[in-house]
Amino acid sequence: MKKSLGKLLMTTLLGTALFVTGCSSSSSTSTAADADKETKELVIYSARNETFVQPLVESFEEQTGIKVRMLSGNEASVNKIIEERNNVQADIFFSNDAGAMEYLRLEGLLASNDSKALEVIDPKYRAVDGSWVGLSARTRVLMYNKDLISEEEMPKALWELTDPKWSGEFMITRGGNGSMVAHVAALRAAWGDEKTKEWIEQVRENAGAVVNGHGDIRRSVGAGEFKFGLVNNYYYHLQLNEDKDNNVGAIYPDQGSDDIGAFVNAAGVALIKDAPNTKNAKAFIDWLLEPEQQKVFAFNSMEVPLNPAVEAVGFAKKIDEYKVMDMPLQELGPVWSDVKQLIEDAGLDLNL
Ligand SMILES: [Fe+2]
């Protein structure tokens, strides 16, 4: 105990000394001095699929000479960032969920960012202080098998999934899937707790299968085992791109004039507070927002860029082509942490 307190004090003193040095050197307008003490490193904690992020990371390293250390931690990244709050290791959090990023911001774990580069993204999809920014859209859609059901027959609103007529016909993921958690958080913000719980209970009851991830859903629906499933839009794009089992369509739900619109979550990047390589982290975020990188990422992952000016795969609907739930993603932050409890209480298991 004594030892760790001493160590903490030492770190704090060292931090203060560096901070004071930092202030004095920047007032002498010497950029060389800044560069000297700047490390050539960047540490990324990523909750994203490594195969999509790795190629980008490698080209950033090539272009800048900055060495990137990436730790792919899936949903555990958030907890690791919280645990390390007094001994910050990561510079960047690469996330698939705006709710998780805003939650970290509210916990005081992110640093503000006033970079102009962020302005290509709609304010609805970034933090008020720029500490996180969305890069690609993850829109919740109903992917269906065209051999089994027509577009006309498909439900057009999420509430319709509570109708017993769909009993056994569709698939959902387990409650703890990150996209499911964020989606329920959004429904909760739109509908309130009671209606959201009722929806979960009845959807759980009607679902023909509850599976681990969306990859399971797209393959089973593609193969005709179920009529439809609730997925993120890029799983539909991935299935369309398969050599077989690709006769699938997608309904963007709740599109009527009185309807709430489809829920769009954002995958993006967050700047961690008190990080060891903040300057490199900011450079990385600016670089990621450039159209070239956005295009590469969109074609690798089949996600849809939140910057509508960036080209996406041909069959992907652009973000401005459908009605989106009228809720800034920042609102997911406050409800993010206890939404899992609500899901469990409504009877949908978090894990299988
Ligand atoms: Fe995914």
Residues whose N, C-alpha, C, O or C-beta is under 5 A from the ligand:
A	BS01	LIG	none
